Amino acid sequence: MTRAAPDRDPARDGVPEERRDALRRDLATRRLGRVLGWAVPLVALAFLWLPIAVLVGFSFNDAASVSTWRGFSLRWYENVFSSLAGGGSRFQTDLLLRSVMNSLWVAGVSTVIATTLGTMFALAVARGRFPGRKLFDALFYLPVVIPDITMGVSLAVFFRIVFEAWQQWTGMRLVSGFGTIIIAHVAFNVAYVAIVVRARLATMDPSLEEAARDLGANDWQAFWRITFPILFPGVLAGALLAFTLSLDDFVITFFTAGVGTTTLPLFVYGLLKQRVPPEINAVSTLMIVASIVLVALSLVLQRRGARRSET
């Protein structure tokens, strides 16, 4: 193993005078690059993780305000878990946990639907041969590039037109609620799932499916025994991405929500003009821990899937 030669003074190496200044500037640039090589990633990590560290730290603060530290305490976690267990808690804590449950329920249902439709779409575009496939593929990814405000307004107008038409035809009045939120979340999550699954599908050897059919398997058996196990890490990654996007979405949910369907982002937005309950730090910390666990589980499953595909 060879080591890089240390930077040396050009004057000691017999370098001509006219080139010494240029070489010194080059050496100074190299030294600066070495410093920035470890300083820039450190600053970037601090920029990303410092707000999260502050939130986690103040979730154990005994004071209700985030501007002062009065000592270590678990009182906010106790309020959260006592409310979950049906015990007495503050009014805002009950509303906070209800909004968290609404977010989890909406994210879970929309993730299952979006993952199923996104996987089907990825397989249809990658393996299917039908007229307009490229155009359909391009139009399907519009939710990724369309601004959230545009999509939220368009969905709100769409639901209003559908509700008015339904009322004219049947006489029944429909209103926005969990159903409209789930449909809206599925509408933008399907594209993200399809992108992730197609990326995984691009690394798959089509000859494996052909070999399964040559050995007597039909299309359904080849899919469940060959295609799906190989695609499973991508499907899981797409599902986790869809769950995360659905969980913290505000703009589209704001335009499609109804009475009694307040999710966590909407609840936090409603508290901006008044005092934010300190329990929200505890809930946010618990959600961060749950996200880390899900990501770790996804990585483990992806590694297992990679090992199986190699064998």
C-alpha positions as CSV (number, residue, x, y, z in Angstrom):
1,M,0.0,0.0,0.0
2,T,1.5,3.4,-1.1
3,R,1.1,6.6,0.7
4,A,0.5,10.0,-1.0
5,A,3.6,12.2,-1.0
6,P,3.4,15.1,1.5
7,D,3.0,18.6,0.2
8,R,6.5,20.2,-0.1
9,D,7.7,23.7,-0.5
10,P,8.4,24.4,-4.2
11,A,11.4,26.6,-3.2
12,R,13.2,23.6,-1.7
13,D,12.8,21.5,-4.9
14,G,14.6,23.8,-7.2
15,V,11.4,25.0,-8.9
16,P,11.9,28.2,-11.0
17,E,10.7,31.4,-9.5
18,E,8.0,32.0,-12.1
19,R,6.2,28.8,-11.2
20,R,6.5,28.9,-7.4
21,D,3.5,31.1,-6.9
22,A,1.3,28.9,-9.1
23,L,2.5,25.8,-7.2
24,R,1.9,27.4,-3.8
25,R,-1.6,28.4,-4.9
26,D,-2.2,24.8,-6.0
27,L,-0.9,23.4,-2.7
28,A,-3.1,25.8,-0.8
29,T,-6.1,24.7,-2.8
30,R,-5.3,21.1,-2.0
31,R,-5.1,21.8,1.7
32,L,-8.4,23.7,1.5
33,G,-10.0,20.8,-0.3
34,R,-8.8,18.3,2.4
35,V,-10.4,20.5,5.1
36,L,-13.7,20.9,3.1
37,G,-13.7,17.2,2.4
38,W,-14.7,16.4,6.0
39,A,-16.1,19.8,7.0
40,V,-18.8,20.0,4.3
41,P,-20.4,16.6,5.1
42,L,-20.3,17.5,8.8
43,V,-22.1,20.8,8.2
44,A,-24.6,19.1,6.0
45,L,-25.4,16.4,8.6
46,A,-25.7,19.1,11.3
47,F,-28.0,21.1,9.1
48,L,-30.2,18.0,8.6
49,W,-30.1,16.5,12.1
50,L,-29.8,19.4,14.4
51,P,-33.5,20.4,14.3
52,I,-34.5,16.8,14.8
53,A,-32.0,16.5,17.8
54,V,-33.5,19.7,19.3
55,L,-37.0,18.3,18.9
56,V,-36.1,15.0,20.5
57,G,-34.2,16.8,23.3
58,F,-37.1,19.1,24.2
59,S,-39.5,16.2,24.2
60,F,-37.9,15.3,27.6
61,N,-38.1,18.9,28.9
62,D,-40.0,19.4,32.1
63,A,-41.1,22.8,30.9
64,A,-44.0,23.4,28.5
65,S,-42.1,26.0,26.6
66,V,-39.3,25.1,24.1
67,S,-37.4,28.2,24.9
68,T,-36.3,27.1,28.4
69,W,-34.9,23.9,29.9
70,R,-36.1,23.0,33.4
71,G,-34.8,19.5,33.6
72,F,-35.3,16.0,32.4
73,S,-38.9,14.6,32.5
74,L,-41.1,12.0,30.9
75,R,-44.4,13.9,31.7
76,W,-45.3,14.5,28.0
77,Y,-44.8,10.8,27.1
78,E,-46.9,9.9,30.1
79,N,-49.7,12.2,28.9
80,V,-49.5,10.6,25.4
81,F,-49.6,7.0,26.6
82,S,-52.2,7.7,29.3
83,S,-54.5,9.1,26.6
84,L,-53.8,6.1,24.4
85,A,-54.7,3.8,27.3
86,G,-58.0,5.6,27.9
87,G,-56.8,7.6,30.9
88,G,-57.4,11.2,31.6
89,S,-55.4,13.8,29.6
90,R,-55.6,17.3,28.4
91,F,-58.1,18.3,25.7
92,Q,-55.5,19.2,23.2
93,T,-53.7,15.9,23.8
94,D,-56.8,13.9,22.8
95,L,-57.2,16.0,19.7
96,L,-53.5,15.5,18.8
97,L,-53.6,11.8,19.2
98,R,-56.9,11.6,17.2
99,S,-55.2,13.5,14.4
100,V,-52.2,11.1,14.6
101,M,-54.6,8.1,14.3
102,N,-56.3,9.7,11.4
103,S,-52.9,10.2,9.6
104,L,-51.8,6.7,10.3
105,W,-55.1,5.2,9.0
106,V,-55.2,7.3,5.9
107,A,-51.5,6.6,5.2
108,G,-52.0,2.9,5.7
109,V,-55.0,2.5,3.5
110,S,-53.6,4.7,0.7
111,T,-50.3,3.0,0.8
112,V,-51.8,-0.5,0.3
113,I,-53.9,0.8,-2.6
114,A,-51.1,2.8,-4.2
115,T,-48.6,0.0,-3.8
116,T,-50.9,-2.5,-5.5
117,L,-51.8,-0.1,-8.4
118,G,-48.2,1.2,-8.8
119,T,-46.7,-2.4,-9.0
120,M,-49.4,-3.4,-11.5
121,F,-48.6,-0.3,-13.6
122,A,-44.9,-0.9,-13.5
123,L,-45.3,-4.5,-14.7
124,A,-47.8,-3.5,-17.4
125,V,-45.5,-0.8,-18.8
126,A,-42.3,-2.8,-18.6
127,R,-43.7,-6.1,-19.8
128,G,-46.8,-5.2,-21.8
129,R,-47.0,-4.3,-25.4
130,F,-50.1,-2.1,-26.2
131,P,-50.7,1.0,-28.3
132,G,-49.9,4.3,-26.6
133,R,-47.7,2.7,-24.0
134,K,-45.0,5.4,-24.0
135,L,-47.6,8.2,-23.9
136,F,-49.4,6.5,-21.0
137,D,-46.1,6.1,-19.2
138,A,-45.2,9.8,-19.6
139,L,-48.7,11.0,-18.5
140,F,-48.6,8.7,-15.5
141,Y,-45.6,10.5,-13.9
142,L,-47.3,13.9,-14.0
143,P,-48.1,13.8,-10.3
144,V,-44.4,13.8,-9.6
145,V,-43.7,17.1,-11.4
146,I,-47.1,18.9,-10.8
147,P,-46.9,21.3,-7.8
148,D,-48.9,20.2,-4.8
149,I,-51.0,23.3,-4.8
150,T,-52.1,22.7,-8.4
151,M,-52.9,19.0,-7.7
152,G,-54.8,19.9,-4.6
153,V,-57.0,22.5,-6.3
154,S,-57.6,20.2,-9.3
155,L,-58.7,17.4,-7.0
156,A,-61.0,19.7,-5.0
157,V,-62.6,20.9,-8.2
158,F,-62.9,17.3,-9.5
159,F,-64.6,16.1,-6.3
160,R,-67.0,19.0,-6.3
161,I,-68.1,18.2,-9.9
162,V,-68.5,14.5,-9.1
163,F,-70.5,15.3,-5.9
164,E,-72.8,17.7,-7.7
165,A,-73.4,15.2,-10.5
166,W,-74.1,12.4,-8.0
167,Q,-76.6,14.6,-6.2
168,Q,-78.4,15.4,-9.4
169,W,-78.6,11.8,-10.4
170,T,-79.4,10.1,-7.1
171,G,-80.5,12.9,-4.8
172,M,-77.9,11.9,-2.3
173,R,-75.5,14.5,-1.0
174,L,-71.8,13.5,-0.7
175,V,-69.2,15.5,1.3
176,S,-65.5,15.4,1.6
177,G,-64.0,13.1,4.2
178,F,-61.6,10.2,4.6
179,G,-62.6,8.8,1.2
180,T,-61.6,11.9,-0.7
181,I,-58.3,12.2,1.2
182,I,-57.4,8.5,0.5
183,I,-58.2,8.9,-3.2
184,A,-56.1,12.1,-3.4
185,H,-53.2,10.4,-1.6
186,V,-53.4,7.4,-3.9
187,A,-53.4,9.7,-6.9
188,F,-50.0,11.1,-6.2
189,N,-48.5,8.0,-4.5
190,V,-49.1,5.6,-7.3
191,A,-46.5,7.4,-9.5
192,Y,-43.8,7.2,-6.8
193,V,-44.4,3.5,-6.2
194,A,-44.2,2.8,-9.9
195,I,-40.9,4.6,-10.3
196,V,-39.3,2.6,-7.5
197,V,-40.7,-0.7,-8.7
198,R,-39.6,0.0,-12.3
199,A,-36.1,0.7,-11.1
200,R,-36.0,-2.7,-9.4
201,L,-37.6,-4.3,-12.4
202,A,-34.9,-2.9,-14.7
203,T,-32.3,-4.9,-12.8
204,M,-34.3,-8.2,-13.2
205,D,-33.3,-10.7,-15.9
206,P,-36.4,-11.5,-18.0
207,S,-34.9,-14.9,-18.8
208,L,-35.8,-16.0,-15.3
209,E,-39.5,-15.7,-16.1
210,E,-39.0,-17.4,-19.4
211,A,-37.2,-20.3,-17.7
212,A,-40.1,-20.6,-15.3
213,R,-42.6,-20.8,-18.2
214,D,-40.4,-23.3,-20.0
215,L,-40.5,-25.5,-16.8
216,G,-44.3,-25.6,-16.9
217,A,-45.3,-22.6,-14.8
218,N,-48.2,-20.4,-16.0
219,D,-48.1,-16.6,-15.8
220,W,-49.6,-16.5,-12.3
221,Q,-47.2,-19.0,-10.9
222,A,-44.2,-17.4,-12.6
223,F,-45.2,-14.1,-11.1
224,W,-45.6,-15.2,-7.5
225,R,-42.6,-17.6,-7.4
226,I,-40.1,-15.7,-9.5
227,T,-41.1,-12.1,-10.3
228,F,-42.6,-11.0,-7.0
229,P,-39.9,-12.3,-4.7
230,I,-37.3,-10.4,-6.8
231,L,-39.4,-7.3,-6.9
232,F,-40.3,-7.4,-3.2
233,P,-37.5,-5.1,-2.0
234,G,-38.6,-2.5,-4.6
235,V,-42.2,-2.9,-3.7
236,L,-41.5,-2.5,0.0
237,A,-39.3,0.5,-0.6
238,G,-42.1,2.1,-2.7
239,A,-44.6,1.3,0.0
240,L,-42.5,3.0,2.7
241,L,-42.0,6.0,0.4
242,A,-45.8,6.2,-0.2
243,F,-46.5,5.9,3.5
244,T,-44.0,8.7,4.4
245,L,-45.4,11.0,1.7
246,S,-49.0,10.4,2.8
247,L,-48.2,10.8,6.5
248,D,-46.7,14.3,6.2
249,D,-48.8,15.7,3.3
250,F,-50.5,18.9,4.0
251,V,-51.4,20.9,0.9
252,I,-53.4,18.2,-1.0
253,T,-55.0,17.0,2.3
254,F,-56.0,20.6,3.1
255,F,-58.0,20.8,-0.2
256,T,-59.6,17.4,0.1
257,A,-60.4,17.0,3.8
258,G,-63.7,17.4,5.4
259,V,-65.2,17.9,8.8
260,G,-63.9,15.5,11.4
261,T,-61.0,14.3,9.2
262,T,-58.2,16.3,10.6
263,T,-54.8,14.7,10.1
264,L,-51.6,15.6,12.0
265,P,-50.3,18.2,9.5
266,L,-53.7,19.9,9.5
267,F,-53.8,19.8,13.3
268,V,-50.3,21.4,13.6
269,Y,-51.3,24.1,11.1
270,G,-54.4,24.9,13.1
271,L,-52.2,25.4,16.2
272,L,-49.8,27.9,14.6
273,K,-51.8,30.9,15.8
274,Q,-52.0,29.6,19.4
275,R,-49.9,27.7,21.9
276,V,-48.6,24.4,20.5
277,P,-49.0,21.6,23.1
278,P,-45.6,20.1,24.3
279,E,-46.9,16.6,23.7
280,I,-46.4,17.1,20.0
281,N,-42.6,16.9,20.6
282,A,-43.2,13.5,22.2
283,V,-45.4,12.3,19.4
284,S,-43.0,13.5,16.8
285,T,-40.1,11.7,18.5
286,L,-42.1,8.5,18.6
287,M,-42.9,8.8,14.9
288,I,-39.2,9.4,14.1
289,V,-38.3,6.2,16.0
290,A,-41.0,4.3,14.1
291,S,-39.7,5.6,10.8
292,I,-36.2,4.5,11.7
293,V,-37.4,1.1,12.6
294,L,-39.3,0.8,9.3
295,V,-36.3,2.0,7.3
296,A,-34.1,-0.5,9.1
297,L,-36.6,-3.3,8.4
298,S,-36.7,-2.3,4.8
299,L,-32.9,-2.4,4.5
300,V,-32.8,-5.9,6.1
301,L,-35.5,-7.2,3.8
302,Q,-33.7,-5.7,0.7
303,R,-30.5,-7.4,1.7
304,R,-32.3,-10.7,2.1
305,G,-34.0,-10.2,-1.2
306,A,-30.6,-9.4,-2.9
307,R,-29.1,-12.5,-1.4
308,R,-31.9,-14.7,-2.6
309,S,-31.7,-13.2,-6.1
310,E,-28.0,-13.9,-6.3
311,T,-28.5,-17.5,-5.2
